[in-house]
Amino acid sequence: MVMFLVLKKDKKMICTTRCLDPPIELPQELSLTCEISKNKIHSLSEFPQFSLTPVPNNLREKSEWGNFLNYLCKKDKVALITFKQYQFYILPPALVSTSSPVNVAYNIDNTGSVDTRPRDSESDVSLAGSQLEECGGPNTAEGLKFSRAEETCNEYQSRVPLKNFIRADPSYLKTLGQAHSGWIFGAIAELVDNSKDAKATKMDIFVDIIQLKKSRKDVPMLCLIDDGQGMNHDEVMKMVSFGHKQSDKVDTDRIGKFGVGFKTGAMRLGRDVLVLTQTTTSRSLAFLSQSLNEGKDNIEIPIVSYCRQGQLMEVDLSMQSEALAKYNLKAIKDFSPFNKYLIGEKAALFGTGTGTQIYIWNLDEWGSKYCLEWHDGLKGGSSFHQGDILIQSKRTRSRPGQISQKVPLDYSLRAYLEIIFLVPRMKISVQRTLVKSRPLSKFLTQTVVETGDILRRPVELILGFSQLEWERANCGMFLYWHGRLIEAYKRVGGMTHSADVGRGVIGVVDVTNLMDDEDGRVWVHNNKQGFQDSEQYACLEQWLSRKVDEYWDNNFDALELNKDNCVFKPDHEWVQCDKCRKWRILPTDFDSRKLPLEWFCFMKPFKGQCSDSEQKMAPGIVNVSTKRSGYACLLKDSNDKKLEGDRKTSGADYKSIKYEDAKIPALKRLRKGLWKQ
């Protein structure tokens, strides 16, 4: 929060100032109460602070500001301002000039008050002693000048103001990481979300090797680099703060809502993290470290901010003092593998652009190994030899009703990032190899779009059949919120009672309208890996169960059994432009295998422009898949055997299943756990 206010003394103006991040909203004018000797105020250095920068409107104000600071330095005093229950102390600067900024320490004269706002100095639990005024005697000019102020100051001598600040023990950093203890990819997803919110167009995720200074040991370091908008000093402070006030602005594309994603994600991945970020006008360093805070009784987060003018960088004195910037930079160098040369090398990656770089080391361990396992892949190799980052255990997550162990997104970062976003726009690379996005709704066959209302809120569900998931014996709903995958392979309806019911059926639904209340409440877990137990979620499950059962009854009661190994194209084949990132539908007679590795809108078969609007599927049955060129049966002269179920066939082509026997017995379909005779 930035405010402009006028400082006055005895109703005479001193100077107009710019106030950065005050604890409360201040009036436009503030009057000095008195001046107090610094050594008379106990624990002044432990008080939280904010900055005050002169913004003189004329030469007189500029001169008065210099005289005011000269007086404070010469007398070794601080200026006291009282407002409501707050007491503000303007501290003399180390270097006096007509443009010198000052720090303002403040104390809350209210027992039980809590202030968790981050400041340049460390906030700790402390008890302020009585404030004593050193005013001159009544017969002196100094005493006459401050006679009224003396009466006010004497009031403070008879009482001891107490303040209670929340103290965060460094062990809390480790506790934050427990939010993603069940699945470490949820921690990486938090950092990917931040890049998407920063409007990044590309992001690189890879593991590098770096040498620790003290032990001289080579250790892995997880690197996440994007070309987003970057963060200024205020935004960095919000990022490292333990929660912050959310904007009232409604942004359906924004994923970050809780103000804890960076901390929980970074601390799950490793003990130490360095953030380097650059905007068009600033560059900042932030260091969140368990190593730095060992043995301390409060969390220290060094931050250094610079003003940027082209490639010229200078310490931003409006955000921190030069001494504080030097102290924080020294702490970063002492407790991290980074020195000024390595920091400069990483900053050079920005070039003239913007973005954010996150480096995490002392990675979390899994027994004698690390929780993450990484492979660089083969140069010039096929898609099966691409680099990837895997979870060491390679275990499948537990889901009700699921028996399949073939769920790559549970342990492969590449597979997870392929479907993490409902409408993927950002280019993401893992181990320096591009991830090919796979929006699920565009890779289904026998696709149906169902619409409805849940609690008077519109919901749209895309249902279809996936041959890949059928082969893996998977099925379920993929629930997205603000375009980000929250829950995958959620079984509903008959799927929960049998592994065969619904096999291969995939549903895609964005539940943003349903899970965001008008009062700002969100029914999503803060780790973004599930939904809260709420009326909205219960009604959603019921609605999905009904729609999925109807879809299964209408499309898969009659099974077409084929002796061959037939392969079907999706209803539509799509291709994504590598420039505008929009998706285009390919003609049915076009062989997608002829597409180049990099495809643009002006190329065949689209031959359009990036400015052309993106194609979308309309509600209802979009198209029923057929066998097309390049996907014909391996044995064309085979004899198909068709079995009629309880219902008549709908005229659609059905999944072909390879059977060795030509004689196939009649099948019974399991419906919600009961055999239908």
C-alpha positions as CSV (number, residue, x, y, z in Angstrom):
1,M,0.0,0.0,0.0
2,V,1.4,3.4,-1.0
3,M,0.1,6.7,0.5
4,F,1.0,10.3,0.2
5,L,0.9,12.4,3.4
6,V,2.0,15.8,4.7
7,L,4.2,16.1,7.8
8,K,3.6,19.1,9.9
9,K,5.0,20.6,13.1
10,D,3.1,23.2,15.1
11,K,0.7,23.5,12.1
12,K,3.6,24.4,9.8
13,M,4.3,22.1,6.9
14,I,7.6,20.3,6.7
15,C,7.3,18.2,3.6
16,T,5.1,16.0,1.4
17,T,6.1,12.4,1.7
18,R,5.5,9.0,0.1
19,C,4.6,6.4,2.6
20,L,5.2,2.7,1.6
21,D,3.3,-0.1,3.3
22,P,2.0,1.5,6.5
23,P,0.3,-0.8,9.0
24,I,-3.0,1.2,8.8
25,E,-4.5,3.8,6.5
26,L,-3.2,7.1,7.6
27,P,-4.7,10.6,7.2
28,Q,-3.4,13.0,4.6
29,E,-1.8,15.1,7.3
30,L,0.2,14.1,10.4
31,S,1.6,16.4,13.0
32,L,4.7,15.7,15.0
33,T,4.0,15.3,18.7
34,C,7.6,15.7,20.1
35,E,11.1,14.6,19.8
36,I,12.5,11.8,22.0
37,S,16.1,10.6,22.6
38,K,16.7,7.3,21.0
39,N,18.3,5.8,24.1
40,K,15.1,6.4,26.1
41,I,13.0,4.0,24.0
42,H,13.6,0.4,24.8
43,S,13.7,-2.2,22.0
44,L,13.3,0.4,19.3
45,S,15.4,-1.6,16.9
46,E,12.9,-4.5,17.3
47,F,9.9,-2.5,16.3
48,P,8.5,-3.2,12.8
49,Q,9.2,-0.5,10.3
50,F,8.0,1.1,7.0
51,S,9.7,3.7,4.8
52,L,9.0,7.4,4.3
53,T,10.4,9.1,1.2
54,P,10.3,12.9,0.6
55,V,8.3,14.1,-2.4
56,P,8.8,17.9,-2.1
57,N,6.5,20.2,-4.1
58,N,8.9,23.1,-4.0
59,L,12.3,24.2,-2.8
60,R,11.0,25.3,0.6
61,E,9.7,21.8,1.4
62,K,13.0,20.3,0.2
63,S,15.0,22.6,2.5
64,E,12.7,22.0,5.5
65,W,13.1,18.2,5.1
66,G,16.9,18.6,5.2
67,N,16.7,20.8,8.3
68,F,14.4,18.3,10.0
69,L,16.7,15.4,9.4
70,N,19.8,17.4,10.4
71,Y,18.1,18.2,13.7
72,L,17.3,14.6,14.4
73,C,20.8,13.4,13.6
74,K,22.5,16.2,15.5
75,K,20.4,15.7,18.7
76,D,20.3,11.9,18.3
77,K,16.5,11.9,18.6
78,V,13.5,10.4,16.9
79,A,10.3,12.2,16.1
80,L,7.1,10.9,17.7
81,I,3.7,10.9,16.0
82,T,0.6,9.5,17.7
83,F,-2.4,8.3,15.7
84,K,-5.2,6.2,17.3
85,Q,-3.5,3.4,19.2
86,Y,-0.3,3.7,17.2
87,Q,2.9,5.5,18.1
88,F,5.2,6.2,15.1
89,Y,8.9,7.0,15.5
90,I,10.7,8.7,12.6
91,L,14.3,7.5,12.8
92,P,17.3,9.6,11.7
93,P,18.9,8.4,8.5
94,A,22.5,7.2,8.3
95,L,23.2,9.8,5.5
96,V,21.4,13.2,5.6
97,S,20.4,15.0,2.4
98,T,17.4,16.8,1.2
99,S,16.2,13.7,-0.6
100,S,17.1,11.0,2.0
101,P,14.3,8.5,2.8
102,V,13.8,7.5,6.4
103,N,12.5,4.4,8.2
104,V,9.5,4.8,10.6
105,A,9.3,2.3,13.5
106,Y,5.9,1.9,15.1
107,N,4.4,0.5,18.3
108,I,0.8,-0.5,19.1
109,D,-0.4,0.8,22.4
110,N,-3.0,-1.9,22.7
111,T,-2.5,-5.2,24.5
112,G,-3.4,-8.1,22.4
113,S,-2.9,-6.3,19.1
114,V,-1.5,-8.5,16.4
115,D,0.3,-7.4,13.3
116,T,1.7,-9.9,10.9
117,R,2.7,-7.6,8.1
118,P,6.3,-8.1,6.8
119,R,8.7,-5.3,7.3
120,D,12.4,-4.6,6.5
121,S,13.3,-5.4,10.1
122,E,12.5,-8.6,12.0
123,S,9.3,-8.5,14.0
124,D,9.6,-10.3,17.3
125,V,7.8,-10.6,20.6
126,S,8.9,-7.7,22.7
127,L,7.6,-5.5,25.4
128,A,8.1,-1.8,24.9
129,G,9.3,0.1,27.9
130,S,7.9,3.5,29.0
131,Q,8.6,6.3,26.6
132,L,10.4,9.3,28.3
133,E,10.5,12.7,26.9
134,E,13.6,14.9,27.1
135,C,12.0,18.3,26.7
136,G,13.6,21.5,27.8
137,G,12.6,23.3,30.9
138,P,9.7,25.7,30.9
139,N,11.9,28.8,30.8
140,T,13.9,27.7,27.8
141,A,13.0,28.2,24.2
142,E,13.0,24.5,23.6
143,G,10.7,24.0,26.6
144,L,8.3,26.6,25.5
145,K,8.3,25.2,22.0
146,F,7.3,21.7,23.2
147,S,5.3,22.6,26.3
148,R,2.1,21.0,25.0
149,A,4.0,18.1,23.6
150,E,5.6,17.5,27.1
151,E,2.1,17.0,28.6
152,T,1.3,14.4,26.0
153,C,4.7,12.6,26.5
154,N,4.2,12.5,30.3
155,E,1.1,10.5,29.7
156,Y,3.3,7.7,28.4
157,Q,5.5,7.7,31.5
158,S,2.7,6.4,33.7
159,R,1.9,3.3,31.6
160,V,3.8,0.5,29.8
161,P,2.3,-0.2,26.4
162,L,2.4,-3.8,25.4
163,K,2.4,-5.3,22.0
164,N,2.0,-8.9,20.9
165,F,3.3,-9.9,17.5
166,I,2.9,-13.4,16.0
167,R,6.3,-15.1,16.1
168,A,6.9,-17.7,13.4
169,D,9.5,-20.3,14.6
170,P,11.7,-21.5,11.7
171,S,10.3,-25.0,12.2
172,Y,7.1,-23.7,10.6
173,L,8.9,-23.6,7.3
174,K,9.1,-27.4,7.4
175,T,5.5,-27.6,8.5
176,L,4.4,-25.6,5.5
177,G,5.8,-28.3,3.2
178,Q,3.5,-30.9,4.8
179,A,0.6,-29.5,2.7
180,H,2.0,-31.5,-0.2
181,S,3.3,-34.5,1.8
182,G,1.0,-36.9,-0.1
183,W,2.1,-36.0,-3.6
184,I,5.2,-33.9,-4.3
185,F,4.0,-32.9,-7.8
186,G,1.4,-30.8,-6.1
187,A,4.3,-28.6,-4.9
188,I,5.7,-28.2,-8.4
189,A,2.2,-27.4,-9.6
190,E,2.0,-24.5,-7.2
191,L,5.0,-22.9,-8.8
192,V,3.7,-23.6,-12.3
193,D,0.4,-21.9,-11.3
194,N,2.3,-18.8,-10.3
195,S,4.0,-18.6,-13.7
196,K,0.7,-19.0,-15.5
197,D,-0.8,-16.2,-13.3
198,A,2.2,-14.0,-14.3
199,K,1.2,-14.4,-18.0
200,A,4.3,-16.4,-18.8
201,T,4.4,-17.9,-22.4
202,K,7.1,-20.4,-21.6
203,M,8.5,-22.2,-18.6
204,D,11.5,-24.5,-18.2
205,I,11.7,-27.1,-15.4
206,F,14.9,-29.0,-15.0
207,V,17.4,-30.4,-12.4
208,D,20.9,-29.0,-12.5
209,I,24.0,-29.8,-10.4
210,I,25.6,-27.1,-8.2
211,Q,28.4,-27.1,-5.6
212,L,27.8,-26.1,-2.0
213,K,30.3,-23.7,-0.6
214,K,31.0,-25.2,2.8
215,S,31.0,-28.9,2.1
216,R,32.2,-28.5,-1.5
217,K,29.7,-31.2,-2.4
218,D,27.9,-31.4,-5.7
219,V,24.1,-31.5,-5.1
220,P,21.1,-31.4,-7.4
221,M,19.2,-28.1,-7.7
222,L,15.6,-27.9,-9.1
223,C,15.3,-24.9,-11.5
224,L,12.1,-23.3,-12.6
225,I,12.4,-20.4,-15.1
226,D,9.6,-18.4,-16.8
227,D,9.3,-15.3,-19.0
228,G,6.3,-13.8,-17.1
229,Q,5.8,-10.3,-15.9
230,G,8.1,-10.7,-12.9
231,M,7.5,-9.2,-9.4
232,N,8.3,-5.8,-7.9
233,H,9.3,-5.4,-4.3
234,D,5.8,-5.2,-3.0
235,E,4.8,-8.3,-4.9
236,V,7.8,-10.2,-3.6
237,M,6.9,-9.3,-0.1
238,K,3.4,-10.7,-0.6
239,M,4.9,-13.9,-2.1
240,V,7.1,-14.6,1.0
241,S,4.4,-13.4,3.5
242,F,2.3,-16.1,5.2
243,G,-0.9,-15.2,3.5
244,H,-2.0,-11.8,2.2
245,K,-5.2,-9.9,1.4
246,Q,-6.8,-11.0,-1.8
247,S,-7.7,-8.5,-4.5
248,D,-11.4,-7.8,-4.9
249,K,-11.0,-7.9,-8.7
250,V,-12.6,-11.0,-10.2
251,D,-10.2,-12.9,-12.5
252,T,-11.5,-16.3,-13.7
253,D,-8.1,-17.1,-15.2
254,R,-6.2,-16.5,-12.0
255,I,-5.4,-19.7,-10.0
256,G,-3.7,-18.2,-6.9
257,K,-6.2,-17.5,-4.2
258,F,-4.8,-18.4,-0.8
259,G,-1.4,-16.7,-0.6
260,V,0.5,-19.8,0.6
261,G,1.3,-21.7,-2.6
262,F,4.9,-20.6,-3.0
263,K,5.9,-21.3,0.6
264,T,4.1,-24.7,0.7
265,G,5.4,-25.7,-2.7
266,A,9.1,-24.6,-2.2
267,M,9.4,-26.0,1.3
268,R,8.1,-29.4,0.2
269,L,10.6,-29.6,-2.6
270,G,13.7,-28.6,-0.6
271,R,15.1,-26.7,2.4
272,D,16.4,-23.6,0.6
273,V,15.0,-21.6,-2.3
274,L,16.3,-18.5,-4.0
275,V,14.0,-16.3,-6.2
276,L,15.3,-14.0,-8.8
277,T,12.7,-11.9,-10.5
278,Q,12.8,-9.0,-12.9
279,T,10.1,-6.5,-14.2
280,T,10.5,-3.7,-16.6
281,T,11.6,-1.3,-13.8
282,S,13.0,-3.5,-11.0
283,R,14.9,-6.6,-10.1
284,S,14.6,-8.4,-6.7
285,L,16.3,-11.3,-4.9
286,A,14.4,-13.2,-2.1
287,F,15.8,-16.0,0.0
288,L,13.5,-18.4,1.9
289,S,15.8,-20.8,3.8
290,Q,15.7,-23.3,6.6
291,S,19.5,-23.4,6.7
292,L,19.7,-19.6,7.3
293,N,17.1,-19.7,10.1
294,E,18.6,-22.7,12.0
295,G,18.9,-21.8,15.7
296,K,16.9,-18.6,15.4
297,D,13.6,-17.9,17.2
298,N,12.0,-16.1,14.3
299,I,12.0,-16.4,10.5
300,E,14.3,-14.1,8.6
301,I,13.7,-13.7,4.9
302,P,16.5,-11.6,3.2
303,I,15.2,-9.5,0.2
304,V,17.2,-7.1,-2.0
305,S,15.5,-4.9,-4.5
306,Y,17.0,-2.8,-7.3
307,C,15.8,-0.1,-9.6
308,R,16.2,-1.0,-13.2
309,Q,17.0,1.4,-16.0
310,G,17.9,-0.8,-19.0
311,Q,20.9,-2.8,-17.8
312,L,21.8,-0.3,-15.0
313,M,20.8,-1.6,-11.6
314,E,20.9,0.5,-8.3
315,V,19.7,-0.4,-4.9
316,D,16.1,0.8,-4.5
317,L,16.4,3.1,-1.4
318,S,12.7,3.7,-1.4
319,M,12.2,0.1,-0.5
320,Q,15.1,-0.6,1.9
321,S,18.1,1.2,3.3
322,E,21.5,0.6,1.7
323,A,22.7,-1.0,4.9
324,L,19.8,-3.4,5.0
325,A,20.4,-4.3,1.3
326,K,24.1,-5.1,2.0
327,Y,23.2,-7.2,5.0
328,N,20.6,-9.2,3.1
329,L,22.8,-9.7,0.1
330,K,25.6,-11.0,2.4
331,A,23.2,-13.4,4.1
332,I,22.2,-14.8,0.6
333,K,25.9,-15.3,-0.4
334,D,26.8,-16.9,3.0
335,F,24.0,-19.4,3.1
336,S,23.5,-20.3,-0.5
337,P,25.7,-21.7,-3.4
338,F,25.3,-18.3,-5.1
339,N,28.0,-15.6,-5.3
340,K,27.8,-12.3,-7.1
341,Y,29.1,-13.9,-10.3
342,L,26.6,-16.7,-10.3
343,I,23.8,-14.3,-9.5
344,G,24.9,-12.1,-12.4
345,E,25.0,-15.2,-14.7
346,K,21.5,-16.1,-13.8
347,A,20.3,-12.5,-14.1
348,A,21.7,-12.4,-17.6
349,L,19.2,-15.1,-18.6
350,F,16.5,-12.4,-18.5
351,G,18.3,-10.4,-21.2
352,T,16.1,-7.3,-21.8
353,G,12.9,-9.1,-20.9
354,T,11.1,-10.0,-17.7
355,G,10.4,-13.1,-15.7
356,T,11.1,-15.1,-12.6
357,Q,13.7,-17.7,-11.7
358,I,13.3,-20.1,-8.8
359,Y,16.2,-22.3,-7.6
360,I,15.7,-25.0,-4.9
361,W,18.4,-27.1,-3.4
362,N,18.9,-29.5,-0.4
363,L,16.0,-31.4,-2.1
364,D,13.7,-33.5,0.0
365,E,15.0,-37.1,0.5
366,W,13.3,-40.5,0.1
367,G,15.4,-42.9,2.1
368,S,19.0,-42.8,0.8
369,K,17.8,-41.1,-2.4
370,Y,16.0,-38.0,-3.4
371,C,12.2,-37.9,-3.6
372,L,12.6,-36.9,-7.3
373,E,14.4,-38.8,-10.0
374,W,15.3,-37.2,-13.2
375,H,16.4,-38.3,-16.7
376,D,17.8,-36.1,-19.5
377,G,16.5,-38.3,-22.3
378,L,18.2,-39.0,-25.6
379,K,19.1,-36.3,-28.2
380,G,17.2,-37.0,-31.4
381,G,15.3,-39.9,-29.7
382,S,11.7,-40.7,-30.1
383,S,8.9,-39.4,-27.8
384,F,9.5,-42.5,-25.6
385,H,13.1,-41.3,-24.8
386,Q,12.3,-37.7,-23.7
387,G,13.7,-36.3,-20.5
388,D,11.4,-36.5,-17.5
389,I,11.3,-35.9,-13.7
390,L,9.7,-38.8,-11.8
391,I,8.7,-39.5,-8.3
392,Q,11.2,-42.0,-6.8
393,S,8.5,-44.3,-5.4
394,K,6.6,-44.5,-8.7
395,R,3.4,-45.3,-6.8
396,T,-0.1,-44.9,-8.0
397,R,-2.3,-42.6,-5.9
398,S,-5.2,-44.2,-4.1
399,R,-8.6,-43.5,-5.5
400,P,-11.9,-45.1,-4.6
401,G,-12.8,-47.9,-7.0
402,Q,-9.6,-47.8,-9.0
403,I,-7.6,-51.1,-9.5
404,S,-5.3,-50.0,-12.4
405,Q,-1.7,-49.3,-11.7
406,K,-1.1,-47.6,-15.0
407,V,-1.5,-44.0,-14.2
408,P,1.6,-42.2,-15.5
409,L,0.5,-38.7,-14.3
410,D,0.8,-39.9,-10.7
411,Y,4.6,-40.3,-11.0
412,S,5.7,-38.7,-14.3
413,L,5.9,-34.9,-14.3
414,R,5.8,-34.8,-18.1
415,A,2.5,-36.8,-18.1
416,Y,1.0,-34.6,-15.4
417,L,1.9,-31.3,-17.2
418,E,0.4,-32.6,-20.4
419,I,-3.1,-32.3,-18.9
420,I,-2.6,-29.9,-16.0
421,F,-4.5,-27.0,-17.8
422,L,-7.9,-27.2,-19.4
423,V,-6.8,-24.8,-22.1
424,P,-3.0,-25.0,-22.3
425,R,-1.3,-21.9,-23.7
426,M,2.1,-21.9,-21.9
427,K,5.0,-23.8,-23.4
428,I,6.5,-26.0,-20.7
429,S,9.7,-27.9,-21.0
430,V,10.9,-30.7,-18.7
431,Q,14.6,-31.5,-18.6
432,R,14.9,-29.1,-21.6
433,T,12.4,-31.1,-23.8
434,L,9.1,-29.5,-24.7
435,V,6.0,-31.1,-23.2
436,K,3.3,-31.8,-25.8
437,S,0.0,-30.5,-24.3
438,R,-2.9,-33.0,-24.4
439,P,-6.2,-31.3,-23.5
440,L,-8.3,-34.3,-22.7
441,S,-11.6,-33.0,-24.2
442,K,-9.9,-32.9,-27.7
443,F,-8.7,-36.5,-27.6
444,L,-12.0,-38.3,-27.0
445,T,-14.2,-40.3,-29.3
446,Q,-18.1,-40.5,-29.2
447,T,-18.0,-37.2,-27.6
448,V,-21.1,-35.7,-25.9
449,V,-21.4,-32.3,-24.3
450,E,-23.8,-32.3,-21.3
451,T,-25.1,-29.0,-19.7
452,G,-27.1,-28.5,-16.6
453,D,-27.6,-26.5,-13.5
454,I,-26.4,-27.4,-10.0
455,L,-27.6,-25.1,-7.2
456,R,-28.7,-22.7,-9.9
457,R,-25.2,-22.5,-11.4
458,P,-24.4,-23.6,-14.9
459,V,-22.1,-26.6,-15.4
460,E,-20.8,-28.1,-18.6
461,L,-19.5,-31.7,-18.9
462,I,-17.7,-33.2,-21.9
463,L,-18.0,-37.0,-21.9
464,G,-16.2,-39.3,-24.3
465,F,-14.3,-42.5,-24.8
466,S,-10.5,-42.7,-24.7
467,Q,-8.9,-45.8,-26.2
468,L,-5.6,-45.0,-24.4
469,E,-7.4,-45.1,-21.0
470,W,-9.4,-48.2,-22.0
471,E,-6.1,-50.0,-22.6
472,R,-4.9,-48.9,-19.2
473,A,-8.2,-49.9,-17.5
474,N,-8.8,-46.3,-16.4
475,C,-11.8,-44.1,-16.3
476,G,-13.3,-41.2,-14.4
477,M,-13.9,-37.5,-14.2
478,F,-11.2,-34.8,-14.5
479,L,-12.3,-31.8,-12.5
480,Y,-10.8,-28.4,-13.3
481,W,-11.0,-25.2,-11.3
482,H,-10.0,-21.9,-12.9
483,G,-8.7,-24.0,-15.8
484,R,-6.3,-26.0,-13.5
485,L,-6.6,-29.8,-12.8
486,I,-7.7,-30.4,-9.2
487,E,-9.0,-34.0,-9.3
488,A,-8.2,-36.7,-11.8
489,Y,-9.8,-40.1,-12.5
490,K,-12.7,-39.5,-10.1
491,R,-15.1,-42.4,-10.4
492,V,-18.8,-41.7,-10.1
493,G,-21.9,-43.7,-10.7
494,G,-21.5,-47.3,-11.8
495,M,-17.7,-46.8,-12.1
496,T,-17.3,-47.0,-8.3
497,H,-18.8,-50.5,-8.2
498,S,-17.0,-52.3,-11.0
499,A,-13.7,-52.0,-12.8
500,D,-15.4,-52.8,-16.1
501,V,-18.3,-50.4,-15.9
502,G,-17.3,-47.1,-17.5
503,R,-13.9,-48.5,-18.6
504,G,-12.3,-45.9,-21.0
505,V,-14.9,-43.3,-20.4
506,I,-13.5,-39.9,-19.5
507,G,-15.3,-36.7,-18.4
508,V,-13.9,-33.2,-18.3
509,V,-15.7,-30.4,-16.4
510,D,-14.7,-27.0,-15.2
511,V,-16.3,-26.3,-11.8
512,T,-15.2,-22.7,-11.3
513,N,-18.7,-21.3,-11.2
514,L,-19.8,-23.9,-8.7
515,M,-16.9,-23.9,-6.3
516,D,-16.5,-20.1,-6.1
517,D,-19.1,-18.4,-3.9
518,E,-20.1,-14.8,-4.4
519,D,-18.9,-13.9,-0.9
520,G,-15.3,-14.9,-1.9
521,R,-15.3,-18.3,-0.3
522,V,-13.7,-21.1,-2.3
523,W,-14.5,-24.8,-1.8
524,V,-11.1,-26.0,-2.9
525,H,-8.3,-27.3,-0.6
526,N,-5.5,-24.8,-0.3
527,N,-3.1,-27.3,-1.8
528,K,-5.3,-27.5,-4.9
529,Q,-5.4,-31.3,-4.8
530,G,-9.1,-31.8,-3.8
531,F,-12.4,-30.2,-2.9
532,Q,-13.8,-29.5,0.5
533,D,-16.8,-31.5,1.8
534,S,-19.6,-29.1,0.8
535,E,-23.1,-29.1,-0.5
536,Q,-21.7,-28.0,-3.9
537,Y,-19.4,-31.0,-4.1
538,A,-22.0,-33.4,-3.0
539,C,-24.5,-32.2,-5.6
540,L,-21.8,-32.2,-8.3
541,E,-21.1,-35.9,-7.5
542,Q,-24.8,-36.8,-7.9
543,W,-25.1,-34.9,-11.2
544,L,-22.0,-36.5,-12.6
545,S,-23.1,-40.0,-11.5
546,R,-26.4,-39.6,-13.3
547,K,-24.9,-38.2,-16.5
548,V,-22.2,-40.9,-16.7
549,D,-24.6,-43.7,-16.1
550,E,-26.8,-42.3,-18.9
551,Y,-23.9,-42.0,-21.2
552,W,-22.8,-45.6,-20.5
553,D,-26.3,-47.0,-21.0
554,N,-26.9,-45.2,-24.3
555,N,-23.5,-45.9,-25.8
556,F,-22.0,-49.1,-24.4
557,D,-24.8,-51.5,-23.6
558,A,-24.4,-53.0,-27.0
559,L,-20.8,-54.2,-27.5
560,E,-19.3,-54.7,-30.9
561,L,-16.6,-57.4,-30.5
562,N,-13.9,-57.5,-33.1
563,K,-11.3,-60.2,-33.6
564,D,-8.9,-57.6,-34.8
565,N,-6.9,-54.9,-33.1
566,C,-8.8,-51.8,-34.5
567,V,-7.7,-48.3,-33.7
568,F,-10.1,-45.3,-33.8
569,K,-9.3,-41.7,-34.3
570,P,-10.8,-39.2,-31.8
571,D,-14.0,-37.3,-32.9
572,H,-11.7,-34.4,-33.9
573,E,-8.0,-34.3,-34.3
574,W,-6.5,-31.0,-33.1
575,V,-3.2,-29.3,-33.6
576,Q,-1.8,-26.3,-31.6
577,C,-0.1,-23.4,-33.2
578,D,3.4,-22.8,-31.7
579,K,3.0,-19.1,-32.0
580,C,-0.5,-18.1,-30.8
581,R,-1.1,-21.4,-28.9
582,K,-4.6,-21.7,-30.3
583,W,-6.0,-25.1,-31.2
584,R,-7.2,-25.9,-34.7
585,I,-9.3,-28.8,-36.0
586,L,-7.7,-31.0,-38.6
587,P,-9.9,-32.3,-41.6
588,T,-11.0,-35.8,-41.2
589,D,-9.0,-36.9,-44.3
590,F,-5.8,-35.4,-43.1
591,D,-3.1,-37.7,-41.7
592,S,-1.8,-36.0,-38.5
593,R,1.4,-37.9,-38.7
594,K,2.5,-35.6,-41.5
595,L,2.5,-32.6,-39.3
596,P,5.9,-31.0,-38.6
597,L,7.3,-30.7,-35.1
598,E,6.6,-27.0,-35.2
599,W,3.3,-26.1,-36.7
600,F,1.8,-22.6,-37.3
601,C,-1.6,-21.4,-38.4
602,F,-0.4,-20.4,-41.9
603,M,0.6,-24.0,-42.7
604,K,-1.4,-26.9,-44.2
605,P,-4.1,-27.9,-43.7
606,F,-5.5,-24.8,-41.8
607,K,-3.8,-22.1,-44.0
608,G,-5.2,-19.3,-41.8
609,Q,-4.0,-16.6,-39.5
610,C,-3.2,-16.5,-35.8
611,S,-5.9,-13.8,-35.4
612,D,-8.6,-16.3,-36.5
613,S,-10.8,-17.3,-33.5
614,E,-10.3,-20.7,-31.9
615,Q,-12.7,-23.4,-32.8
616,K,-14.8,-24.9,-30.1
617,M,-17.2,-27.9,-29.7
618,A,-20.9,-27.2,-29.5
619,P,-23.2,-28.8,-26.9
620,G,-24.8,-32.1,-27.8
621,I,-23.4,-35.1,-29.7
622,V,-20.5,-33.6,-31.7
623,N,-19.5,-36.5,-33.9
624,V,-19.4,-40.2,-33.8
625,S,-15.9,-41.6,-34.7
626,T,-15.3,-43.7,-37.7
627,K,-12.4,-45.7,-38.9
628,R,-10.3,-43.3,-41.0
629,S,-7.2,-43.2,-43.1
630,G,-4.1,-44.3,-41.3
631,Y,-6.2,-46.0,-38.6
632,A,-7.7,-49.0,-40.5
633,C,-7.9,-52.4,-38.9
634,L,-4.7,-54.5,-39.1
635,L,-6.7,-57.4,-40.6
636,K,-9.4,-56.1,-42.9
637,D,-10.9,-59.5,-43.8
638,S,-11.8,-60.3,-40.2
639,N,-15.3,-61.4,-39.1
640,D,-17.0,-59.2,-36.6
641,K,-19.2,-60.7,-34.0
642,K,-21.8,-58.5,-32.4
643,L,-23.7,-59.0,-29.2
644,E,-26.9,-57.3,-28.4
645,G,-27.2,-56.2,-24.8
646,D,-30.3,-55.1,-23.0
647,R,-30.8,-52.1,-25.2
648,K,-30.8,-51.7,-29.0
649,T,-27.7,-50.3,-30.7
650,S,-27.7,-46.6,-31.3
651,G,-26.0,-46.9,-34.7
652,A,-22.6,-45.8,-33.4
653,D,-19.3,-47.6,-33.9
654,Y,-18.2,-49.2,-30.7
655,K,-14.8,-50.0,-29.2
656,S,-13.3,-53.0,-30.9
657,I,-11.8,-55.6,-28.6
658,K,-9.4,-58.4,-29.6
659,Y,-10.7,-61.9,-28.9
660,E,-8.9,-65.1,-29.8
661,D,-12.1,-67.2,-29.9
662,A,-14.6,-66.8,-32.7
663,K,-17.3,-68.2,-30.4
664,I,-18.1,-65.7,-27.8
665,P,-20.5,-66.4,-25.1
666,A,-23.3,-64.1,-24.2
667,L,-22.3,-61.3,-21.8
668,K,-24.0,-60.0,-18.7
669,R,-23.5,-56.4,-18.0
670,L,-22.9,-55.3,-14.4
671,R,-25.1,-52.4,-13.5
672,K,-24.4,-50.6,-10.3
673,G,-23.2,-53.8,-8.6
674,L,-26.1,-56.0,-9.6
675,W,-26.5,-58.5,-12.4
676,K,-29.3,-57.8,-14.7
677,Q,-31.1,-61.0,-15.8
